[in-house]
Amino acid sequence: MLFFITVTCLLSVSYAQRPAQERIPDNYYLEIRGGYGFIIPHHIELYALQTHFLSSEFSVGYLSFGKSRWEYLYHFPRVGLSLWYSGFNNSDYIGKAFALHPYISFPLTGTTDSRLCFRLGVGVGYLTKPYHPVENYKNIAIGSHLNAAINLKLEYQRKISDRVFFNAAADFQHFSNGSMRTPNFGLNSPGISAGFLYHPQRPNPFLKRKLLPELYAYEFDGKKFAYAAFTFYVGIKDESFLANDRLFASAIALDVMKPVSFKHSLGIGMDITRYTPLHPDAPVIPLMKYGINGAWHMKLWLVSFDFNIGVDLFKPNTIYLGTMYEKMAFKYHFENGMFTYFGLKANYGRADFITFGMGYDLKMMYY
């Protein structure tokens, strides 16, 4: 989480590090919106938590306009930081929720005056009433105060004046601690929201360059090559709710990727994961899992988003969930080929463990 916040800050304040004549402070904005949603009881045990609720959200952000290549290629996205709050209709079991989301909003279609965008926010959340075996035993959705918070929006932005925009969105809010503390069924809540976005100063017009500038680091240059991404990552999986122990997960991964554009790379990958009980007298035994997957890497300047979906080559027992798995990660790349790795590994959409790691990109072919 801290990694993604750092990345967002780098994207947002990089202009402040330029010479004074190149600083563009007037593309920053403030946004406020209200929302209405409901909790999906995606397990029968969660029907006791079902409720409809109101929410509020306040954001600060920056509207890109083409100073860097990634802004141009992604059609001038918005980058920001939002604070989300809901009282969950005074729920006795969930309490109140706060979420801090660094986000990026990608335009999908439209013009500068009217755009349909997809917004992805990943951050940290705090819930006031997690599971307790005596005092709050019905809340088996969330086992800890601190959680990962994911917010997705399909939003429509309409220009009202040079400095004011109207926003309306279909939302999806998710809370989960990545199985670091069980129970952890997670909270899923779709909804709708609307609000206004205000630029204190008139924003700069978009730069529509027909000739792109020289290449920057980490960018696809149109030549044919493939690269291998080697990653080592670890995490903690809590099974105390079922098996009275916590597991240490360690894994090595290899993705063989082929860039298909300035933005995207496609390929195949493999994972070898070992689960080891932290307590020597645990009722579970160590397990190795071997998986193969399809991979998609999406790059924005120094940052990339990795998505993998695959299957394990044998069927493990139920404590390790199912045979299909998914991975989502954020990577920050250095000039020497190294990168940091932070993300989530899941099975059938249910969190397995939060991943932390390091890796290295190696070009395998170039011609």
SEPA-468635 format. One record per residue (C-alpha): residue number from 1; residue in one letter; x, y, z. Coordinates in pm, 1 decimal, always signed. Example, Ala and Ser with C-alpha at 12.3 -4.5 7.8 and 13.67 -1.06 7.14 Angstrom:
BEGIN
+-----+---+----------+----------+----------+
!   k ! r !        u !        v !        w !
+-----+---+----------+----------+----------+
!   1 ! A !  +1230.0 !   -450.0 !   +780.0 !
!   2 ! S !  +1367.0 !   -106.0 !   +714.0 !
+-----+---+----------+----------+----------+
//
This chain:
BEGIN
+-----+---+----------+----------+----------+
!   k ! r !        u !        v !        w !
+-----+---+----------+----------+----------+
!   1 ! M !     +0.0 !     +0.0 !     +0.0 !
!   2 ! L !   +274.8 !   +241.9 !    +92.5 !
!   3 ! F !   +442.7 !   +159.5 !   -236.7 !
!   4 ! F !   +138.9 !   +261.9 !   -442.1 !
!   5 ! I !    +97.8 !   +579.9 !   -239.0 !
!   6 ! T !   +462.2 !   +660.2 !   -310.2 !
!   7 ! V !   +413.0 !   +596.6 !   -680.5 !
!   8 ! T !   +109.4 !   +821.9 !   -692.9 !
!   9 ! C !   +299.0 !  +1096.8 !   -517.9 !
!  10 ! L !   +580.4 !  +1061.5 !   -771.1 !
!  11 ! L !   +336.7 !  +1095.8 !  -1057.3 !
!  12 ! S !   +160.7 !  +1388.4 !   -893.9 !
!  13 ! V !   +453.4 !  +1599.2 !   -776.7 !
!  14 ! S !   +714.8 !  +1520.7 !  -1040.0 !
!  15 ! Y !   +642.9 !  +1855.6 !  -1202.1 !
!  16 ! A !   +739.6 !  +2040.0 !   -884.8 !
!  17 ! Q !  +1092.9 !  +1906.6 !   -930.2 !
!  18 ! R !  +1130.7 !  +2073.0 !  -1271.3 !
!  19 ! P !  +1275.1 !  +2421.3 !  -1327.5 !
!  20 ! A !  +1044.5 !  +2703.4 !  -1217.9 !
!  21 ! Q !   +943.5 !  +2795.6 !  -1573.6 !
!  22 ! E !   +818.6 !  +2439.6 !  -1636.7 !
!  23 ! R !   +609.0 !  +2401.9 !  -1322.8 !
!  24 ! I !   +238.0 !  +2381.7 !  -1395.6 !
!  25 ! P !    +51.2 !  +2426.5 !  -1065.4 !
!  26 ! D !   -284.8 !  +2518.8 !  -1217.5 !
!  27 ! N !   -382.2 !  +2166.1 !  -1325.8 !
!  28 ! Y !   -448.4 !  +2057.6 !   -967.4 !
!  29 ! Y !   -808.6 !  +2015.9 !   -857.9 !
!  30 ! L !  -1042.2 !  +1944.1 !   -566.2 !
!  31 ! E !  -1335.2 !  +1704.7 !   -586.0 !
!  32 ! I !  -1626.1 !  +1620.3 !   -359.6 !
!  33 ! R !  -1895.9 !  +1359.9 !   -415.1 !
!  34 ! G !  -2169.3 !  +1171.2 !   -235.7 !
!  35 ! G !  -2273.2 !   +812.2 !   -293.7 !
!  36 ! Y !  -2529.4 !   +541.7 !   -225.1 !
!  37 ! G !  -2447.3 !   +170.7 !   -209.2 !
!  38 ! F !  -2522.3 !   -166.8 !    -58.1 !
!  39 ! I !  -2326.0 !   -465.5 !    +70.1 !
!  40 ! I !  -2335.5 !   -784.4 !   -137.3 !
!  41 ! P !  -2376.2 !  -1099.7 !    +79.2 !
!  42 ! H !  -2146.4 !  -1307.6 !   -142.6 !
!  43 ! H !  -2149.8 !  -1585.6 !   +119.7 !
!  44 ! I !  -2458.4 !  -1709.0 !   +301.7 !
!  45 ! E !  -2289.6 !  -1625.7 !   +633.7 !
!  46 ! L !  -2278.0 !  -1256.8 !   +535.2 !
!  47 ! Y !  -2654.0 !  -1195.8 !   +510.0 !
!  48 ! A !  -2650.1 !  -1058.3 !   +864.9 !
!  49 ! L !  -2423.4 !   -775.9 !   +739.1 !
!  50 ! Q !  -2639.2 !   -676.4 !   +443.2 !
!  51 ! T !  -2731.3 !   -307.3 !   +447.4 !
!  52 ! H !  -2781.7 !     -1.7 !   +226.4 !
!  53 ! F !  -2572.7 !   +303.7 !   +307.7 !
!  54 ! L !  -2462.7 !   +654.5 !   +212.7 !
!  55 ! S !  -2099.6 !   +750.9 !   +155.3 !
!  56 ! S !  -1894.4 !  +1064.0 !   +100.5 !
!  57 ! E !  -1562.1 !  +1120.4 !    -73.8 !
!  58 ! F !  -1313.4 !  +1406.8 !    -96.4 !
!  59 ! S !  -1022.7 !  +1408.9 !   -344.8 !
!  60 ! V !   -725.7 !  +1615.9 !   -447.7 !
!  61 ! G !   -561.1 !  +1544.4 !   -779.8 !
!  62 ! Y !   -378.1 !  +1650.6 !  -1091.5 !
!  63 ! L !   -504.1 !  +1654.1 !  -1451.9 !
!  64 ! S !   -224.4 !  +1549.0 !  -1687.3 !
!  65 ! F !   -202.9 !  +1738.1 !  -2014.2 !
!  66 ! G !    +79.8 !  +1583.0 !  -2214.2 !
!  67 ! K !   +409.4 !  +1697.6 !  -2063.7 !
!  68 ! S !   +524.2 !  +1333.3 !  -2049.2 !
!  69 ! R !   +473.8 !  +1059.2 !  -2306.7 !
!  70 ! W !   +269.6 !   +831.3 !  -2078.4 !
!  71 ! E !    +12.3 !  +1111.3 !  -2030.3 !
!  72 ! Y !    -31.9 !  +1145.3 !  -2405.8 !
!  73 ! L !    -50.7 !   +771.4 !  -2469.7 !
!  74 ! Y !   -316.0 !   +718.5 !  -2199.5 !
!  75 ! H !   -524.3 !  +1015.8 !  -2321.4 !
!  76 ! F !   -444.0 !  +1253.0 !  -2033.8 !
!  77 ! P !   -558.6 !  +1067.5 !  -1719.5 !
!  78 ! R !   -626.8 !  +1220.4 !  -1380.7 !
!  79 ! V !   -407.9 !  +1116.8 !  -1086.0 !
!  80 ! G !   -511.3 !  +1185.4 !   -727.0 !
!  81 ! L !   -570.7 !  +1086.7 !   -367.9 !
!  82 ! S !   -919.8 !  +1042.0 !   -221.1 !
!  83 ! L !  -1061.6 !   +999.1 !   +129.1 !
!  84 ! W !  -1375.9 !   +780.7 !   +137.7 !
!  85 ! Y !  -1611.3 !   +744.9 !   +436.8 !
!  86 ! S !  -1928.8 !   +556.9 !   +521.8 !
!  87 ! G !  -2114.3 !   +481.9 !   +843.0 !
!  88 ! F !  -2273.8 !   +172.9 !   +678.3 !
!  89 ! N !  -2616.9 !   +287.8 !   +796.2 !
!  90 ! N !  -2508.9 !   +261.6 !  +1162.9 !
!  91 ! S !  -2443.6 !   -111.5 !  +1130.3 !
!  92 ! D !  -2395.2 !   -281.8 !  +1467.7 !
!  93 ! Y !  -2156.9 !   -535.3 !  +1312.8 !
!  94 ! I !  -1941.4 !   -333.8 !  +1070.3 !
!  95 ! G !  -1925.3 !     +7.7 !  +1230.6 !
!  96 ! K !  -1771.6 !   +290.8 !  +1029.0 !
!  97 ! A !  -1523.4 !   +268.2 !   +743.4 !
!  98 ! F !  -1250.5 !   +504.8 !   +623.4 !
!  99 ! A !  -1041.8 !   +451.5 !   +310.7 !
! 100 ! L !   -749.9 !   +643.8 !   +162.6 !
! 101 ! H !   -719.0 !   +569.6 !   -211.8 !
! 102 ! P !   -438.7 !   +686.0 !   -438.0 !
! 103 ! Y !   -600.4 !   +657.5 !   -782.2 !
! 104 ! I !   -562.9 !   +705.3 !  -1155.3 !
! 105 ! S !   -856.2 !   +772.8 !  -1389.2 !
! 106 ! F !   -810.7 !   +654.7 !  -1750.5 !
! 107 ! P !  -1029.2 !   +817.4 !  -2021.8 !
! 108 ! L !  -1204.1 !   +554.2 !  -2232.3 !
! 109 ! T !  -1390.3 !   +767.2 !  -2485.5 !
! 110 ! G !  -1516.6 !  +1119.4 !  -2546.1 !
! 111 ! T !  -1370.9 !  +1468.8 !  -2576.9 !
! 112 ! T !  -1209.8 !  +1717.0 !  -2340.0 !
! 113 ! D !  -1557.6 !  +1847.5 !  -2250.2 !
! 114 ! S !  -1729.2 !  +1511.8 !  -2202.2 !
! 115 ! R !  -1538.7 !  +1192.5 !  -2112.7 !
! 116 ! L !  -1615.7 !   +841.6 !  -1995.4 !
! 117 ! C !  -1334.9 !   +717.5 !  -1768.4 !
! 118 ! F !  -1231.6 !   +412.9 !  -1569.5 !
! 119 ! R !  -1086.0 !   +495.3 !  -1228.2 !
! 120 ! L !   -872.5 !   +252.8 !  -1025.8 !
! 121 ! G !   -790.3 !   +329.0 !   -663.9 !
! 122 ! V !   -591.4 !   +104.3 !   -430.8 !
! 123 ! G !   -506.6 !   +209.0 !    -76.9 !
! 124 ! V !   -558.7 !   +144.0 !   +290.4 !
! 125 ! G !   -885.4 !   +116.9 !   +484.1 !
! 126 ! Y !   -984.5 !   +122.8 !   +851.3 !
! 127 ! L !  -1300.7 !    -39.4 !   +991.0 !
! 128 ! T !  -1407.2 !    +33.4 !  +1346.7 !
! 129 ! K !  -1575.4 !   -303.3 !  +1426.8 !
! 130 ! P !  -1385.2 !   -610.2 !  +1301.2 !
! 131 ! Y !  -1461.8 !   -969.1 !  +1401.9 !
! 132 ! H !  -1439.1 !  -1061.3 !  +1769.4 !
! 133 ! P !  -1523.1 !  -1413.7 !  +1891.5 !
! 134 ! V !  -1739.5 !  -1276.9 !  +2176.2 !
! 135 ! E !  -1826.0 !   -911.8 !  +2115.6 !
! 136 ! N !  -1876.5 !   -915.7 !  +1736.2 !
! 137 ! Y !  -1893.7 !  -1278.3 !  +1625.3 !
! 138 ! K !  -2135.7 !  -1211.4 !  +1335.3 !
! 139 ! N !  -1885.6 !  -1000.3 !  +1139.6 !
! 140 ! I !  -1692.8 !  -1281.5 !   +973.2 !
! 141 ! A !  -1627.7 !  -1057.7 !   +669.6 !
! 142 ! I !  -1342.0 !   -860.2 !   +826.2 !
! 143 ! G !  -1096.3 !   -986.3 !  +1088.0 !
! 144 ! S !   -886.7 !   -671.1 !  +1142.1 !
! 145 ! H !   -916.2 !   -295.8 !  +1176.9 !
! 146 ! L !   -658.7 !   -227.4 !   +903.3 !
! 147 ! N !   -736.2 !   -351.5 !   +552.8 !
! 148 ! A !   -657.2 !   -307.6 !   +187.9 !
! 149 ! A !   -917.2 !    -87.9 !    +17.3 !
! 150 ! I !   -991.0 !   -106.6 !   -355.2 !
! 151 ! N !  -1221.6 !   +137.0 !   -533.0 !
! 152 ! L !  -1334.1 !   +101.7 !   -896.4 !
! 153 ! K !  -1536.3 !   +360.9 !  -1082.6 !
! 154 ! L !  -1686.3 !   +389.5 !  -1428.5 !
! 155 ! E !  -1730.9 !   +765.0 !  -1428.9 !
! 156 ! Y !  -1868.7 !  +1025.8 !  -1663.6 !
! 157 ! Q !  -1712.0 !  +1373.0 !  -1653.1 !
! 158 ! R !  -1894.4 !  +1671.3 !  -1802.7 !
! 159 ! K !  -1744.4 !  +2018.5 !  -1831.8 !
! 160 ! I !  -1965.9 !  +2292.3 !  -1684.7 !
! 161 ! S !  -1716.2 !  +2577.8 !  -1706.6 !
! 162 ! D !  -1342.5 !  +2620.0 !  -1759.0 !
! 163 ! R !  -1277.8 !  +2520.3 !  -1398.3 !
! 164 ! V !  -1580.0 !  +2311.1 !  -1293.7 !
! 165 ! F !  -1673.0 !  +1956.7 !  -1398.4 !
! 166 ! F !  -1967.1 !  +1735.6 !  -1303.1 !
! 167 ! N !  -1891.7 !  +1372.3 !  -1220.2 !
! 168 ! A !  -2129.1 !  +1075.4 !  -1201.8 !
! 169 ! A !  -2014.7 !   +717.2 !  -1151.6 !
! 170 ! A !  -2101.7 !   +354.8 !  -1095.9 !
! 171 ! D !  -1879.9 !   +244.3 !   -804.5 !
! 172 ! F !  -1742.9 !    -71.8 !   -648.7 !
! 173 ! Q !  -1575.6 !    -60.5 !   -305.0 !
! 174 ! H !  -1387.3 !   -356.7 !   -158.1 !
! 175 ! F !  -1225.6 !   -412.1 !   +183.8 !
! 176 ! S !   -999.7 !   -707.2 !   +264.4 !
! 177 ! N !   -683.8 !   -771.0 !   +466.6 !
! 178 ! G !   -547.2 !  -1026.5 !   +220.7 !
! 179 ! S !   -594.2 !  -1313.1 !   +469.7 !
! 180 ! M !   -332.4 !  -1166.7 !   +703.3 !
! 181 ! R !   -597.1 !  -1197.6 !   +976.4 !
! 182 ! T !   -899.8 !  -1427.7 !   +953.2 !
! 183 ! P !  -1193.2 !  -1441.5 !   +911.6 !
! 184 ! N !  -1158.4 !  -1252.8 !   +585.4 !
! 185 ! F !  -1450.3 !  -1303.5 !   +348.4 !
! 186 ! G !  -1417.7 !   -933.6 !   +259.7 !
! 187 ! L !  -1674.6 !   -659.4 !   +208.6 !
! 188 ! N !  -1801.6 !   -588.7 !   -143.6 !
! 189 ! S !  -2030.3 !   -293.7 !   -205.5 !
! 190 ! P !  -2146.3 !   -163.7 !   -545.6 !
! 191 ! G !  -2316.1 !   +172.6 !   -569.3 !
! 192 ! I !  -2351.9 !   +504.0 !   -747.8 !
! 193 ! S !  -2203.9 !   +846.1 !   -676.2 !
! 194 ! A !  -2205.9 !  +1201.2 !   -809.3 !
! 195 ! G !  -2026.3 !  +1524.7 !   -735.0 !
! 196 ! F !  -1826.0 !  +1818.3 !   -864.7 !
! 197 ! L !  -1462.5 !  +1872.4 !   -953.9 !
! 198 ! Y !  -1309.9 !  +2219.8 !   -921.1 !
! 199 ! H !   -983.0 !  +2360.3 !  -1058.6 !
! 200 ! P !   -867.3 !  +2661.6 !   -851.8 !
! 201 ! Q !   -702.7 !  +2790.8 !  -1170.6 !
! 202 ! R !   -792.3 !  +2731.4 !  -1532.5 !
! 203 ! P !   -622.0 !  +2405.0 !  -1642.1 !
! 204 ! N !   -374.8 !  +2391.3 !  -1928.1 !
! 205 ! P !   -500.9 !  +2269.0 !  -2266.6 !
! 206 ! F !   -404.0 !  +1918.8 !  -2373.0 !
! 207 ! L !    -88.8 !  +1890.8 !  -2585.6 !
! 208 ! K !   -173.1 !  +1693.9 !  -2898.7 !
! 209 ! R !   +170.2 !  +1608.5 !  -3033.0 !
! 210 ! K !   +193.8 !  +1443.5 !  -3371.5 !
! 211 ! L !   +565.7 !  +1382.2 !  -3321.3 !
! 212 ! L !   +645.6 !  +1211.7 !  -2992.5 !
! 213 ! P !   +963.8 !  +1315.1 !  -2810.5 !
! 214 ! E !  +1269.5 !  +1096.3 !  -2768.5 !
! 215 ! L !  +1229.0 !   +778.6 !  -2567.5 !
! 216 ! Y !  +1235.3 !   +782.3 !  -2191.8 !
! 217 ! A !  +1356.9 !   +502.1 !  -1966.8 !
! 218 ! Y !  +1144.0 !   +183.6 !  -1946.6 !
! 219 ! E !   +955.4 !   +259.8 !  -2268.6 !
! 220 ! F !   +889.0 !    +31.6 !  -2562.8 !
! 221 ! D !  +1082.3 !   +158.5 !  -2866.6 !
! 222 ! G !   +894.5 !    -35.0 !  -3132.8 !
! 223 ! K !  +1177.8 !   -284.2 !  -3188.3 !
! 224 ! K !  +1126.0 !   -656.1 !  -3147.1 !
! 225 ! F !  +1240.3 !   -804.9 !  -2819.8 !
! 226 ! A !  +1116.5 !  -1014.8 !  -2530.7 !
! 227 ! Y !  +1204.7 !   -994.1 !  -2163.7 !
! 228 ! A !  +1193.6 !  -1218.8 !  -1860.0 !
! 229 ! A !  +1070.1 !  -1079.2 !  -1528.8 !
! 230 ! F !  +1214.5 !  -1272.6 !  -1233.6 !
! 231 ! T !  +1037.0 !  -1203.8 !   -902.0 !
! 232 ! F !  +1077.1 !  -1322.4 !   -544.0 !
! 233 ! Y !   +788.4 !  -1238.9 !   -311.7 !
! 234 ! V !   +664.7 !  -1333.3 !    +35.5 !
! 235 ! G !   +352.6 !  -1292.5 !   +249.3 !
! 236 ! I !   +163.0 !  -1408.8 !   +556.4 !
! 237 ! K !   -153.4 !  -1620.4 !   +536.2 !
! 238 ! D !   -360.6 !  -1646.0 !   +853.2 !
! 239 ! E !   -538.7 !  -1979.5 !   +906.0 !
! 240 ! S !   -601.1 !  -1940.1 !  +1279.6 !
! 241 ! F !   -977.3 !  -1913.7 !  +1223.4 !
! 242 ! L !   -981.0 !  -2268.1 !  +1082.3 !
! 243 ! A !   -650.0 !  -2438.2 !  +1163.9 !
! 244 ! N !   -512.6 !  -2241.2 !  +1458.7 !
! 245 ! D !   -195.6 !  -2125.3 !  +1284.4 !
! 246 ! R !    -43.8 !  -1869.9 !  +1050.3 !
! 247 ! L !   +150.9 !  -1963.5 !   +737.8 !
! 248 ! F !   +456.3 !  -1800.7 !   +584.8 !
! 249 ! A !   +428.9 !  -1798.1 !   +205.4 !
! 250 ! S !   +735.3 !  -1753.4 !    -15.8 !
! 251 ! A !   +741.7 !  -1774.5 !   -393.4 !
! 252 ! I !   +952.2 !  -1730.3 !   -702.7 !
! 253 ! A !   +789.5 !  -1628.0 !  -1030.5 !
! 254 ! L !   +898.9 !  -1597.7 !  -1390.8 !
! 255 ! D !   +704.5 !  -1406.4 !  -1656.8 !
! 256 ! V !   +824.0 !  -1425.9 !  -2019.5 !
! 257 ! M !   +679.2 !  -1119.1 !  -2190.3 !
! 258 ! K !   +653.7 !   -972.1 !  -2541.1 !
! 259 ! P !   +581.1 !   -596.7 !  -2574.4 !
! 260 ! V !   +295.8 !   -542.1 !  -2820.1 !
! 261 ! S !   +277.2 !   -160.7 !  -2792.6 !
! 262 ! F !   +418.6 !   +132.9 !  -2597.5 !
! 263 ! K !   +173.4 !    +47.2 !  -2320.6 !
! 264 ! H !   +117.4 !   -328.7 !  -2307.6 !
! 265 ! S !   +310.3 !   -656.9 !  -2291.2 !
! 266 ! L !   +161.0 !  -1006.8 !  -2309.1 !
! 267 ! G !   +315.7 !  -1337.3 !  -2209.1 !
! 268 ! I !   +311.7 !  -1651.3 !  -1996.4 !
! 269 ! G !   +432.7 !  -1708.0 !  -1643.0 !
! 270 ! M !   +492.8 !  -1963.9 !  -1372.1 !
! 271 ! D !   +494.1 !  -1957.8 !   -991.0 !
! 272 ! I !   +644.4 !  -2190.3 !   -730.8 !
! 273 ! T !   +496.6 !  -2118.6 !   -387.6 !
! 274 ! R !   +575.8 !  -2276.1 !    -50.5 !
! 275 ! Y !   +348.1 !  -2246.8 !   +254.0 !
! 276 ! T !   +521.7 !  -2310.2 !   +587.4 !
! 277 ! P !   +345.6 !  -2306.9 !   +928.6 !
! 278 ! L !   +496.5 !  -2048.9 !  +1162.2 !
! 279 ! H !   +432.9 !  -2269.4 !  +1464.9 !
! 280 ! P !   +628.7 !  -2598.5 !  +1471.4 !
! 281 ! D !   +335.4 !  -2790.2 !  +1625.4 !
! 282 ! A !    +77.7 !  -2666.0 !  +1374.8 !
! 283 ! P !   -190.5 !  -2912.9 !  +1253.9 !
! 284 ! V !   -110.3 !  -2831.1 !   +890.0 !
! 285 ! I !   +198.4 !  -2938.7 !   +696.5 !
! 286 ! P !   +418.5 !  -2744.5 !   +451.7 !
! 287 ! L !   +295.1 !  -2747.0 !    +93.9 !
! 288 ! M !   +446.9 !  -2663.2 !   -243.7 !
! 289 ! K !   +228.1 !  -2529.1 !   -523.6 !
! 290 ! Y !   +331.2 !  -2507.2 !   -890.2 !
! 291 ! G !   +130.4 !  -2282.7 !  -1118.6 !
! 292 ! I !   +125.5 !  -2163.4 !  -1479.0 !
! 293 ! N !    -52.5 !  -1847.8 !  -1593.4 !
! 294 ! G !   -119.5 !  -1594.6 !  -1862.8 !
! 295 ! A !    +32.5 !  -1250.1 !  -1795.8 !
! 296 ! W !    -41.4 !   -890.3 !  -1895.2 !
! 297 ! H !   +190.5 !   -601.1 !  -1801.5 !
! 298 ! M !    +78.0 !   -240.3 !  -1843.0 !
! 299 ! K !   +339.4 !    +36.2 !  -1808.6 !
! 300 ! L !   +310.6 !   +401.8 !  -1708.5 !
! 301 ! W !   +650.5 !   +569.8 !  -1692.7 !
! 302 ! L !   +842.8 !   +416.3 !  -1394.9 !
! 303 ! V !   +542.1 !   +213.0 !  -1282.5 !
! 304 ! S !   +382.8 !   -101.6 !  -1421.6 !
! 305 ! F !    +64.8 !   -291.0 !  -1334.1 !
! 306 ! D !    +90.4 !   -669.7 !  -1365.0 !
! 307 ! F !   -206.2 !   -905.0 !  -1396.4 !
! 308 ! N !   -182.9 !  -1285.9 !  -1403.1 !
! 309 ! I !   -445.7 !  -1558.7 !  -1406.9 !
! 310 ! G !   -356.6 !  -1927.3 !  -1402.0 !
! 311 ! V !   -402.4 !  -2274.9 !  -1257.8 !
! 312 ! D !   -209.5 !  -2492.2 !  -1013.2 !
! 313 ! L !    -76.8 !  -2812.3 !  -1160.2 !
! 314 ! F !   -227.5 !  -3025.8 !   -886.3 !
! 315 ! K !   -531.0 !  -2986.6 !   -664.2 !
! 316 ! P !   -431.1 !  -2888.5 !   -307.1 !
! 317 ! N !   -645.3 !  -2955.1 !     -3.6 !
! 318 ! T !   -914.5 !  -2708.3 !   +101.7 !
! 319 ! I !   -707.6 !  -2506.0 !   +346.6 !
! 320 ! Y !   -511.1 !  -2372.8 !    +50.1 !
! 321 ! L !   -827.4 !  -2283.6 !   -144.9 !
! 322 ! G !   -872.9 !  -2393.1 !   -507.5 !
! 323 ! T !   -676.6 !  -2465.7 !   -822.6 !
! 324 ! M !   -731.9 !  -2137.0 !  -1010.5 !
! 325 ! Y !   -534.5 !  -1835.4 !   -893.4 !
! 326 ! E !   -501.2 !  -1466.7 !   -977.8 !
! 327 ! K !   -228.3 !  -1209.7 !   -913.2 !
! 328 ! M !   -235.5 !   -830.4 !   -929.0 !
! 329 ! A !    +74.5 !   -624.7 !   -853.9 !
! 330 ! F !   +226.3 !   -276.7 !   -877.4 !
! 331 ! K !   +594.0 !   -248.5 !   -967.7 !
! 332 ! Y !   +834.0 !    +44.1 !   -950.7 !
! 333 ! H !  +1125.3 !    +10.2 !  -1195.2 !
! 334 ! F !  +1486.0 !   +124.2 !  -1150.5 !
! 335 ! E !  +1736.9 !   +199.7 !  -1426.2 !
! 336 ! N !  +1943.5 !   -113.3 !  -1353.9 !
! 337 ! G !  +1650.8 !   -346.3 !  -1431.2 !
! 338 ! M !  +1549.8 !   -404.4 !  -1069.0 !
! 339 ! F !  +1193.6 !   -341.4 !   -950.6 !
! 340 ! T !   +992.0 !   -348.9 !   -630.4 !
! 341 ! Y !   +682.7 !   -569.0 !   -619.1 !
! 342 ! F !   +365.5 !   -522.6 !   -414.4 !
! 343 ! G !    +32.1 !   -690.1 !   -477.3 !
! 344 ! L !   -221.7 !   -959.1 !   -397.1 !
! 345 ! K !   -246.4 !  -1328.8 !   -476.5 !
! 346 ! A !   -595.1 !  -1479.6 !   -476.0 !
! 347 ! N !   -774.8 !  -1807.8 !   -546.9 !
! 348 ! Y !  -1108.8 !  -1789.2 !   -726.6 !
! 349 ! G !  -1124.7 !  -1419.1 !   -631.9 !
! 350 ! R !  -1068.0 !  -1487.7 !   -260.9 !
! 351 ! A !   -750.9 !  -1340.0 !   -109.1 !
! 352 ! D !   -468.3 !  -1586.2 !    -48.9 !
! 353 ! F !   -201.7 !  -1343.5 !    +78.1 !
! 354 ! I !    -62.3 !   -994.4 !    +20.4 !
! 355 ! T !   +270.2 !  -1006.1 !   -164.5 !
! 356 ! F !   +589.2 !   -807.4 !   -104.5 !
! 357 ! G !   +900.6 !   -862.4 !   -309.9 !
! 358 ! M !  +1174.8 !   -761.5 !   -550.5 !
! 359 ! G !  +1259.8 !   -862.1 !   -904.1 !
! 360 ! Y !  +1467.3 !   -809.3 !  -1214.9 !
! 361 ! D !  +1382.0 !   -760.0 !  -1584.5 !
! 362 ! L !  +1615.7 !   -930.3 !  -1831.9 !
! 363 ! K !  +1592.9 !   -872.0 !  -2206.3 !
! 364 ! M !  +1608.3 !  -1211.8 !  -2374.7 !
! 365 ! M !  +1603.3 !  -1115.5 !  -2743.4 !
! 366 ! Y !  +1670.5 !   -796.9 !  -2935.2 !
! 367 ! Y !  +1685.6 !   -753.9 !  -3312.2 !
+-----+---+----------+----------+----------+
//
